[in-house]
């Protein structure tokens, strides 16, 4: 299993910046791609940024040019958010995709459980 903990959310004014962090624990050797998502009450969770291992970075259309996803290893990744807008207000979640099969003695899971998320509030 893989557990995820998001941190870094805060209240900021429009035009400000925040940096979010995702810390993974458990069978982190299985992690291949990583990503960030967000959700507001009454709406579906949407993709913010997606970083495959050795692949092309993908961003949600509404955040292109303002947000940047980065990763140093399989245990932690980040979301740098600049030029924040009120419509960016949401709970932000991280997640990961896994290698299929077994790595060393670890049988990799199908999916990771969603963490509690971290609240980002942007005022106008």
Residue, then its C-alpha position, 0 to 999 in steps of 0.5 A: x500500500x501507498x499512503x499520501x499526505x499533502x501539505x502547504x495549502x493556505x489562504x492567499x490574495x489573488x496574484x500570490x503564490x503557494x508551494x504544495x508538497x506530497x509525501x508518500x510512504x509505504x510501497x513507494x518503489x512502485x510509483x511511476x507517474x505522479x500528479x496533482x488534482x483539485x476539487x470544490x464542493x459539488x464538482x468532480x475532481x479535476x486534473x491539475x498536473x500530471x508527470x509521467x516517469x520519463x514522459x511528457x508533463x500535462x497540465x489542466x488548461x486553466x492552470x497552464x503557464x501558472x503552475x509547475x509540477x516537479x519531482x525529486x524521487x518516488x517519495x515526494x513531489x511538488x506543485x508550485x502555484x503562481x499568479x493565483x486566481x480566486x477560481x483556484x480555490x479548492x482542496x488539492x490532492x496528490x496521487x500516483x500511478x504504479x508499475x504493474x507487477x512485482x519489484x524485488x519482493x514488493x507486489x505493487x498495488x493497483x491504485x493509491x488511496x486519496x489523502x485528506x488534501x490541503x485547502x487552498x483559498x484565494x481571495x480577490 
